[in-house]
Amino acid sequence: MLSIQTILHPTDLSPRSEYALQLACSLARDHGARLIVLHVMGTHGRTGLSRVVMGSVAEEVSREALCPVLTVKNPFAQAAS
């Protein structure tokens, strides 16, 4: 089993990111891991199909990271604006 010692949770602190923070807290608790919350300047300037599926920053991190990366889709439907 993968030993998780540290979890990095980059977030823009938006309401949409709350679910991912709750998941990161749960994973840290369950694995006795340290949780680092990093505030980042979010953007919605996505282009291309890959950025429709996953944000441009998440796509880049997932592709380039030398460690496991978990991306989380918000399970709650967005209210129509």
N, C-alpha and C positions, 0 to 999 in steps of 0.2 A: 504494500500500500504506500502511496505517496506521502511522505512526511512534509506537512505544511508547517513552516515556522513563522513566516511573515506573509501578510496579505497587504498589497498596496491597492487602495481604492481611490483612483482618480475620479473626481466629481466636479461638476459645475454648480453643485448645491441647488439645482433646479428641482421643482416638485416632481418632475419626471424621473429624477435620479434616486428618489427615496427608496424604491423597491430594491435597487442594487445595493444601497447602503445597508438596508436591513439584512440582505443576503450575506454581505461581507461580514457584518457583525456576527451573524449566526455561524458562519464558517470559522471565524476566528475563535469563537467560544468553543465550538465543538472540537477543534483541533488544538486548543490551547496555544493558539498562534497570536503573534503581535499584529495589530491592525494599524496601518498607517493611512490616514486620510489626506489626500493631496488635492487642494483646490486648484482647478485648471480653467482658462478662459474658453468656454464651449462655443461652438459655431455650428450653424446648420447650412453651411455653404457646400453641400455635397454635390458631386457630379458623377455620372456613370452608374451602371447597374450595381457594382459592388458597394457603392456608397449609399444606394437605396436600401440595400439589405442591412448594412451595418454602417455606422458613421465613419467618416474619413479617418479620424484619429484612431478609432478602434480597429479599423481595417489595417492601418499601418502598423500599429503595435502588435496585432496578432501575427502579421507577416514577418516582422523583424525580431520579435522577442526571442531571447535565448532561454526563457523559462516558460512554464505552462501559463496560458492566458485564458481566463473565463470571461466571456461577454454575456451580458444578461439583457434579454428583451423584456420590457415592461409588460406584464401579463394583463394589464387593465386597458381596456379600450379607451381611446381619447374621445372626449366629448366633442361633438361637432361644433365648430366655431361659427 
